[in-house]
Amino acid sequence: MHEIKLVRLRTGEDILSTYKEDAESEMVMLKDPMTIIFKRLASGQSMLMISPWLPVELIENNTATIYTDDILTVIEPKTVLIEHYVKMVNDLNKYVNDDDNTLRRHLSELEEDMEDDLDEEDIEEVLEALKEKKNNNIH
């Protein structure tokens, strides 16, 4: 059964993800995992930050398989958090699909530059462009 769960890892990380456990292999598949950082402020207010757990710009499938031993607990998130997660995943998928062309273009330009010796400035330029694109599109 595929369900969205809040998974607290033994490392202390909180991951919101579609969760599928395979009891036979003692493995869990996390699809579209997002890191959750929740802070209670001294003012009494709360702050919530959600971001991709994996480097989505560089991988084919936003899925991770982990051992059940790495999990401290699995929690049912509130409906409002699930709704926000689903929106974030949809927005992220649009961004990654849109960004594939940008990444492909940058990689092609780098391959051409490699013939003339790839320098550190070229690498920094591509990384900065990807970082800027990510910061402008992910909330």
ROPA-85770 format. One line per 10 residues: number of its first residue (from 0); for each residue x, y, z of C-alpha. Coordinates in steps of 0.02 Angstrom, whole numbers, plus 50000, padded with zeros to 5 digits. Layout:
<nodes>
NUM> X/Y/Z ~ ...
</nodes>
This chain:
<nodes>
0> 50000/50000/50000 ~ 50066/50172/49952 ~ 50034/50306/50081 ~ 50110/50474/50123 ~ 50198/50461/50290 ~ 50312/50565/50399 ~ 50466/50459/50430 ~ 50588/50501/50569 ~ 50757/50424/50532 ~ 50881/50370/50664
10> 50988/50518/50607 ~ 50850/50635/50669 ~ 50796/50686/50494 ~ 50609/50699/50461 ~ 50559/50643/50287 ~ 50385/50665/50211 ~ 50362/50541/50072 ~ 50255/50413/49985 ~ 50297/50260/50089 ~ 50299/50078/50037
20> 50370/49945/50152 ~ 50428/49773/50095 ~ 50426/49667/50252 ~ 50512/49521/50166 ~ 50668/49621/50119 ~ 50658/49737/50270 ~ 50671/49884/50151 ~ 50563/50039/50127 ~ 50540/50135/49966 ~ 50524/50324/49986
30> 50454/50405/49829 ~ 50471/50594/49811 ~ 50551/50613/49983 ~ 50553/50788/50057 ~ 50652/50844/50208 ~ 50546/50931/50339 ~ 50620/51056/50460 ~ 50501/51115/50593 ~ 50551/51246/50722 ~ 50454/51317/50867
40> 50504/51498/50891 ~ 50516/51588/51058 ~ 50374/51700/51000 ~ 50258/51550/51004 ~ 50249/51540/50815 ~ 50310/51393/50712 ~ 50416/51385/50556 ~ 50406/51245/50428 ~ 50528/51217/50285 ~ 50510/51079/50155
50> 50641/51038/50024 ~ 50690/50889/49915 ~ 50791/50758/50009 ~ 50879/50697/49852 ~ 50971/50798/49717 ~ 50821/50794/49599 ~ 50910/50893/49463 ~ 51037/50753/49441 ~ 50938/50592/49458 ~ 50814/50499/49348
60> 50692/50441/49482 ~ 50658/50535/49643 ~ 50651/50373/49742 ~ 50760/50305/49881 ~ 50763/50133/49960 ~ 50817/50124/50141 ~ 50828/49989/50273 ~ 50689/49981/50401 ~ 50827/49980/50534 ~ 50867/50160/50483
70> 50690/50215/50534 ~ 50651/50269/50711 ~ 50463/50292/50685 ~ 50329/50316/50550 ~ 50193/50444/50584 ~ 50028/50489/50500 ~ 50041/50673/50446 ~ 49896/50796/50455 ~ 49790/50816/50299 ~ 49846/50996/50273
80> 50029/50939/50271 ~ 49989/50801/50146 ~ 49901/50927/50033 ~ 50050/51045/50041 ~ 50169/50900/50006 ~ 50070/50846/49852 ~ 50073/51025/49785 ~ 50260/51037/49817 ~ 50294/50871/49728 ~ 50191/50927/49577
90> 50282/51095/49572 ~ 50450/51007/49591 ~ 50412/50885/49449 ~ 50366/51031/49334 ~ 50528/51119/49383 ~ 50637/50965/49356 ~ 50556/50926/49188 ~ 50575/51107/49136 ~ 50753/51112/49202 ~ 50803/50955/49104
100> 50821/51062/48947 ~ 50925/51191/49040 ~ 51036/51056/49116 ~ 51052/50968/48947 ~ 51103/51133/48865 ~ 51232/51171/49000 ~ 51305/50995/48991 ~ 51316/51009/48802 ~ 51406/51176/48817 ~ 51525/51101/48945
110> 51563/50954/48832 ~ 51611/51075/48695 ~ 51718/51173/48817 ~ 51805/51013/48875 ~ 51890/51002/48707 ~ 51972/51168/48751 ~ 52005/51115/48933 ~ 51865/51137/49056 ~ 51908/51267/49185 ~ 51842/51299/49360
120> 51749/51456/49304 ~ 51641/51354/49184 ~ 51595/51231/49319 ~ 51553/51370/49442 ~ 51445/51457/49310 ~ 51340/51301/49279 ~ 51321/51264/49464 ~ 51271/51445/49499 ~ 51142/51441/49358 ~ 51065/51281/49427
130> 51066/51350/49605 ~ 50983/51512/49549 ~ 50851/51417/49450 ~ 50815/51307/49602 ~ 50802/51455/49721 ~ 50680/51543/49606 ~ 50564/51394/49583 ~ 50561/51294/49745 ~ 50468/51358/49898
</nodes>
